[in-house]
Amino acid sequence: MELGFHLPIFDIDGGTAAIAGELARVGAAAEASGATWLSFMDHYFQIEPMGLPAESNMLEGYTTLGFLAAHTSNIQLGLLVTGVTYRHPGLLAKIVTTLDVLSGGRAALGIGAAWFEREHLGLGVPYPPIAERFERLEEALRICLQMWDPANNGPFEGTHYQLAETLCSPQPINRPKILIGGSGERKTLRLVAQYGDACNLFGSAPADIEHKLDVLRRHCDDVGRDFNELRITIMANNPRPTPDTRDEFVRSMADYAKLGVHAVIITPTTGSPAAWIDSMAPAVPQLAELG
């Protein structure tokens, strides 16, 4: 099992002027640990699940990833996950392509249907009903895949998006892997089976994840997809591990590894995330021993 780091908090010790330097140290610490994934949220206001007010610091995700691309050399970079409502899909494909080219082929497209109504209304971003957001998500996935197909620069005609050309030059160095976030059994996991390379699942116990994987297998069967092609990741948030509980956290991951989960993603929530990552680094070889 592999380890990834997800950074959701930008209230950094030392204040705003210290953020850039700390993020550079986060990139260095994550790579030195042997972790395979580094991500940020796609939000503009801080979210309530982090236990902080909306007024807390938040950086725009893809700009932040571009900065980290220049301060890392091998770790995969992505957002967990891009809200489909925030960027036109044609532009999103170009943004992720740019990240991929400038990072040497390390970009991933994490994407989901978006959910935080307050920041949509606050910043004037249209917030359609959930059914429409999922329709837009599916069209966005189709558009990105078409943009990343150098043999198909033709139009795209959808219900919500119409593109006269899907020209994307340069093409990505590596076609970005598509990670679809969420565990919804009827819509989200169907989209994973049909369009995704990976999924990020939420569950409070191994039995929850096992059930989600069974649902995903059925969706794969329905669309003729090989389930074994998919990369399965989970978030470890219940409870969140800390350096003091590192060994206990590793032991708790054994049952998930047996289910075939490829990676677990953990979140530093301190004002000094680079030091927190350094303290969690011994978990990387421990998790690798789980299979």
Protein Blocks (a to p, Z undefined) as FASTA:
>chain_A
ZZddddfbfcdghijmlmmmmmmmmmmmmmmnopabdcddddfbdcfklopafkbccddf
klmmmmmmmmcckbccddddddfklpcfklmmmmmmmmmmmnoopaccdddebjblmlmm
mnopacddfklmmmmmmmmmmmmmmmmmmklccdcddfkbccfbfcdcdddfbacdddde
djbfklmmmmmmmmmmbdcdddfbfklmmmmmmmmmmmmmmnopafklpccddddfbccd
dfklmmmmmmmmmmmmmnopabdcdddfbfblmlmmmmmmmmmmmmmmnZZ
